[in-house]
Amino acid sequence: MNDEIAWRSRKRHFVERLELEYKIGRVDADIKPLLDAINNCENYYTTSSCSGRIQVTLNKLPGDKFDIVTVAKWHRCIETDELRQVLNELIADKTENVWFAVQPPIIHVVAKNLDAALDILATARHCGFKHSGIQSIKKYKVVVEITGSERIEVPLIYNRLRLVNFESLPVLVDVANKVLTRSKEKMEKLRKLISEGRLGKSRTG
């Protein structure tokens, strides 16, 4: 099997898997148009992705990857009452540590070659995804991670001590929704540039 046939085979596999996972609800609906735009380009296909989310987790400190429990998550803006309800349940259970977080979108793109990787990387950064970068370079593929800097991590309860009172929750929710919305807007901007065939137009040097 030559390189071109192998590339097309791998791309077909991941695009078909995306469609299957979308049908069973395992792909965030609001990121699907962007993934489709990328996959419609000859030199790319997408693998794992998330459209960004607001979440409540149980963990001692941020970064505790293997000791984290997600008790609530939303890939959309939320209402204060939704967060208040989750917190009431955790307080009743005397939960020790509770964190509230907003995470930016994250999209993994496989590029056919380094030039293609640099093109989509430049376009993503132009749209505001400043923390994007190349994850790995191999003979037949270059993996690019597209992600933003819009992130919040706030301890709500620490060692059973409540650090945020209920009167402050509307402010916290408002800020979280604004941060998430900003990420979603950047995602749409990137989709539009790719759909218009403007990939790599902002690349210099």
C-alpha positions as a Python dict, from the first residue, in 0.01 Angstrom:
ca = {
    (1, 'M'): (0, 0, 0),
    (2, 'N'): (153, 332, -105),
    (3, 'D'): (154, 644, 111),
    (4, 'E'): (-142, 812, -59),
    (5, 'I'): (-365, 507, -33),
    (6, 'A'): (-267, 461, 332),
    (7, 'W'): (-350, 825, 406),
    (8, 'R'): (-691, 802, 243),
    (9, 'S'): (-766, 479, 429),
    (10, 'R'): (-681, 630, 768),
    (11, 'K'): (-880, 942, 693),
    (12, 'R'): (-1184, 742, 584),
    (13, 'H'): (-1167, 540, 907),
    (14, 'F'): (-1166, 846, 1133),
    (15, 'V'): (-1433, 1034, 937),
    (16, 'E'): (-1662, 729, 947),
    (17, 'R'): (-1596, 690, 1319),
    (18, 'L'): (-1684, 1056, 1374),
    (19, 'E'): (-2018, 1014, 1199),
    (20, 'L'): (-2098, 704, 1405),
    (21, 'E'): (-2008, 869, 1734),
    (22, 'Y'): (-2209, 1177, 1640),
    (23, 'K'): (-2517, 965, 1576),
    (24, 'I'): (-2496, 808, 1922),
    (25, 'G'): (-2441, 1141, 2095),
    (26, 'R'): (-2071, 1114, 2174),
    (27, 'V'): (-1972, 1426, 1975),
    (28, 'D'): (-2067, 1777, 2089),
    (29, 'A'): (-2323, 1906, 1840),
    (30, 'D'): (-2184, 2261, 1826),
    (31, 'I'): (-1835, 2145, 1723),
    (32, 'K'): (-1955, 1917, 1443),
    (33, 'P'): (-1965, 2192, 1172),
    (34, 'L'): (-1601, 2278, 1245),
    (35, 'L'): (-1496, 1912, 1236),
    (36, 'D'): (-1679, 1869, 905),
    (37, 'A'): (-1505, 2175, 760),
    (38, 'I'): (-1164, 2035, 856),
    (39, 'N'): (-1244, 1687, 730),
    (40, 'N'): (-1362, 1829, 399),
    (41, 'C'): (-1007, 1951, 338),
    (42, 'E'): (-788, 1703, 152),
    (43, 'N'): (-487, 1730, 381),
    (44, 'Y'): (-656, 1685, 720),
    (45, 'Y'): (-874, 1467, 936),
    (46, 'T'): (-984, 1506, 1298),
    (47, 'T'): (-958, 1261, 1585),
    (48, 'S'): (-1067, 1348, 1943),
    (49, 'S'): (-1236, 1679, 2019),
    (50, 'C'): (-1440, 1875, 2273),
    (51, 'S'): (-1628, 2199, 2214),
    (52, 'G'): (-1541, 2343, 2555),
    (53, 'R'): (-1738, 2302, 2876),
    (54, 'I'): (-1833, 2419, 3222),
    (55, 'Q'): (-1791, 2154, 3489),
    (56, 'V'): (-1795, 2076, 3860),
    (57, 'T'): (-1536, 1827, 3983),
    (58, 'L'): (-1417, 1662, 4301),
    (59, 'N'): (-1038, 1677, 4337),
    (60, 'K'): (-777, 1806, 4579),
    (61, 'L'): (-596, 2029, 4329),
    (62, 'P'): (-619, 2111, 3955),
    (63, 'G'): (-420, 1867, 3747),
    (64, 'D'): (-509, 1562, 3955),
    (65, 'K'): (-580, 1370, 3635),
    (66, 'F'): (-625, 1030, 3796),
    (67, 'D'): (-799, 1149, 4113),
    (68, 'I'): (-1072, 1363, 3961),
    (69, 'V'): (-1445, 1290, 3961),
    (70, 'T'): (-1670, 1497, 3735),
    (71, 'V'): (-2010, 1540, 3899),
    (72, 'A'): (-2162, 1783, 3646),
    (73, 'K'): (-2069, 1916, 3305),
    (74, 'W'): (-2232, 2135, 3044),
    (75, 'H'): (-2115, 2212, 2689),
    (76, 'R'): (-2329, 2527, 2695),
    (77, 'C'): (-2399, 2831, 2906),
    (78, 'I'): (-2567, 2749, 3237),
    (79, 'E'): (-2816, 2899, 3480),
    (80, 'T'): (-2726, 2982, 3838),
    (81, 'D'): (-2992, 2743, 3967),
    (82, 'E'): (-2822, 2452, 3789),
    (83, 'L'): (-2497, 2515, 3972),
    (84, 'R'): (-2676, 2584, 4301),
    (85, 'Q'): (-2857, 2250, 4284),
    (86, 'V'): (-2533, 2060, 4230),
    (87, 'L'): (-2367, 2243, 4518),
    (88, 'N'): (-2659, 2179, 4754),
    (89, 'E'): (-2624, 1807, 4696),
    (90, 'L'): (-2249, 1813, 4751),
    (91, 'I'): (-2281, 2020, 5068),
    (92, 'A'): (-2542, 1777, 5200),
    (93, 'D'): (-2300, 1493, 5136),
    (94, 'K'): (-2024, 1684, 5322),
    (95, 'T'): (-1798, 1668, 5018),
    (96, 'E'): (-1440, 1761, 5103),
    (97, 'N'): (-1317, 1939, 4785),
    (98, 'V'): (-1521, 2088, 4500),
    (99, 'W'): (-1389, 2279, 4198),
    (100, 'F'): (-1572, 2480, 3935),
    (101, 'A'): (-1404, 2505, 3595),
    (102, 'V'): (-1441, 2633, 3242),
    (103, 'Q'): (-1235, 2451, 2979),
    (104, 'P'): (-1169, 2573, 2623),
    (105, 'P'): (-1236, 2372, 2307),
    (106, 'I'): (-974, 2114, 2215),
    (107, 'I'): (-945, 1963, 1868),
    (108, 'H'): (-688, 1714, 1749),
    (109, 'V'): (-613, 1735, 1378),
    (110, 'V'): (-393, 1501, 1176),
    (111, 'A'): (-222, 1683, 890),
    (112, 'K'): (-79, 1510, 586),
    (113, 'N'): (255, 1688, 611),
    (114, 'L'): (436, 1964, 798),
    (115, 'D'): (331, 2241, 559),
    (116, 'A'): (-34, 2149, 602),
    (117, 'A'): (13, 2138, 980),
    (118, 'L'): (168, 2485, 982),
    (119, 'D'): (-118, 2619, 770),
    (120, 'I'): (-393, 2504, 1006),
    (121, 'L'): (-187, 2601, 1310),
    (122, 'A'): (-141, 2956, 1179),
    (123, 'T'): (-512, 2982, 1102),
    (124, 'A'): (-611, 2855, 1446),
    (125, 'R'): (-381, 3103, 1619),
    (126, 'H'): (-514, 3382, 1398),
    (127, 'C'): (-862, 3296, 1530),
    (128, 'G'): (-744, 3324, 1890),
    (129, 'F'): (-644, 2966, 1973),
    (130, 'K'): (-310, 3085, 2105),
    (131, 'H'): (-220, 2769, 2297),
    (132, 'S'): (-235, 2550, 1986),
    (133, 'G'): (71, 2361, 1872),
    (134, 'I'): (220, 2057, 1701),
    (135, 'Q'): (206, 1750, 1925),
    (136, 'S'): (399, 1501, 1717),
    (137, 'I'): (567, 1460, 1379),
    (138, 'K'): (589, 1124, 1209),
    (139, 'K'): (668, 1013, 857),
    (140, 'Y'): (309, 1000, 740),
    (141, 'K'): (131, 1241, 973),
    (142, 'V'): (167, 1552, 1187),
    (143, 'V'): (-68, 1587, 1484),
    (144, 'V'): (-186, 1938, 1571),
    (145, 'E'): (-370, 2026, 1891),
    (146, 'I'): (-598, 2329, 1862),
    (147, 'T'): (-697, 2482, 2194),
    (148, 'G'): (-751, 2818, 2354),
    (149, 'S'): (-651, 3002, 2667),
    (150, 'E'): (-999, 3075, 2804),
    (151, 'R'): (-999, 2880, 3127),
    (152, 'I'): (-1132, 2917, 3482),
    (153, 'E'): (-1056, 2697, 3784),
    (154, 'V'): (-1211, 2805, 4114),
    (155, 'P'): (-1227, 2609, 4442),
    (156, 'L'): (-1583, 2623, 4576),
    (157, 'I'): (-1519, 2397, 4874),
    (158, 'Y'): (-1173, 2313, 5008),
    (159, 'N'): (-1118, 2082, 5303),
    (160, 'R'): (-1493, 2116, 5365),
    (161, 'L'): (-1463, 2494, 5393),
    (162, 'R'): (-1701, 2683, 5162),
    (163, 'L'): (-1499, 2947, 4979),
    (164, 'V'): (-1779, 3088, 4761),
    (165, 'N'): (-2114, 3184, 4910),
    (166, 'F'): (-2442, 3141, 4726),
    (167, 'E'): (-2487, 3518, 4687),
    (168, 'S'): (-2177, 3522, 4462),
    (169, 'L'): (-2288, 3236, 4236),
    (170, 'P'): (-2469, 3457, 3979),
    (171, 'V'): (-2147, 3655, 3924),
    (172, 'L'): (-1940, 3338, 3890),
    (173, 'V'): (-2190, 3186, 3645),
    (174, 'D'): (-2202, 3506, 3440),
    (175, 'V'): (-1823, 3516, 3405),
    (176, 'A'): (-1810, 3145, 3320),
    (177, 'N'): (-2074, 3185, 3050),
    (178, 'K'): (-1886, 3477, 2896),
    (179, 'V'): (-1561, 3283, 2888),
    (180, 'L'): (-1727, 2979, 2732),
    (181, 'T'): (-1908, 3194, 2475),
    (182, 'R'): (-1584, 3359, 2372),
    (183, 'S'): (-1434, 3017, 2302),
    (184, 'K'): (-1737, 2914, 2098),
    (185, 'E'): (-1708, 3233, 1892),
    (186, 'K'): (-1346, 3156, 1809),
    (187, 'M'): (-1450, 2807, 1703),
    (188, 'E'): (-1705, 2952, 1460),
    (189, 'K'): (-1448, 3199, 1325),
    (190, 'L'): (-1212, 2911, 1250),
    (191, 'R'): (-1489, 2713, 1081),
    (192, 'K'): (-1572, 3009, 860),
    (193, 'L'): (-1212, 3065, 748),
    (194, 'I'): (-1164, 2698, 665),
    (195, 'S'): (-1497, 2678, 478),
    (196, 'E'): (-1402, 2984, 275),
    (197, 'G'): (-1074, 2821, 169),
    (198, 'R'): (-861, 3067, 366),
    (199, 'L'): (-651, 2805, 545),
    (200, 'G'): (-299, 2930, 604),
    (201, 'K'): (-364, 3276, 459),
    (202, 'S'): (-244, 3433, 783),
    (203, 'R'): (80, 3234, 781),
    (204, 'T'): (392, 3443, 741),
    (205, 'G'): (756, 3365, 676),
}
